[in-house]
Amino acid sequence: MLDIALTTTNEVCRPQMNIHIIRRSSLHFFTNSYHKLAENPAVPVEEFKDTPLIPLKENTYQYKAVEALFHAHGCEPNVIHTTNQLATTQHFVRSGLSSMVVILELMPEDNGLVAIPIKRTQNIDIGVIWKADAYLPDVLAQFIAFVRGDAPAAGA
């Protein structure tokens, strides 16, 4: 078992874990800069429901979040492949072979990728989690205090 993790926290069993949310995010539609939707400030699922997608692997929270998003809009994602190889997926997206739905923090925009917010999507919390009532080595306790903003000032 891990002592501590930086992860999405939406599906974490909260009574068994301590959680400190660092950031709130949401799913974005990633495509290349030439895609017909690239200029849109935000898009509903219905506008890209038939677009070939390469999501993260089926055992990830993000895959489940993508499925839930599409199902909430009465459609199925057009999944052509799944992978955890983000560099490979970026190549496919840049070349126009596919698009991706993922949180912004995993695939930052660059000159060939465009991240478009998805209308009517749920928030995804990103945070640090650690087992409740478990012994933490000093270095992990210090890290958690730092993340929470409880750490003493440098040199204090």
Phi, psi and omega in degrees: 000141177285147176282325185205151179213148170255116190202173168288144188244004185299327182253017180283136177289100190295325179295333183268350187231148167269139183226135170234113181285127179263323187205147173252132182229185174204165179289144176233152176267115179261130178213178179276165186291350179260357181296147182301337180262001188300332182271353183289139178288333176198152181226144171278156180306321184302334182281342179232017185299333181264357180292133175299130182238147170239094177276175172294168183303157184299335183273010181261153176300321184296323176298314179298322179294322178295313178301313181298320178300311180295315180298324178296339179255013174072029179217170179250142175291145178272074184280122178256345180188154172235146181197159170254009179273088185296324180296320178294316179298319177302319179298314179297320180293313179302322183280353178086008180283336180201177171231179182215146173243116186200166177289149184303325185293340181274332181223086180296149178297150171216192186293347179248351182244143176236130177255120182245123177301145179262130179291143176057054176243156181278157175285149175238121181270137177244130183200181176261133178234148175207153185296133179293144176058029178252151175292134176243129173303154183307318183296323177288322177297321177294319179297315179297318177299320178297312181298322180283346183087015181266357185289144177293153179298149179303135178082001182276000000 
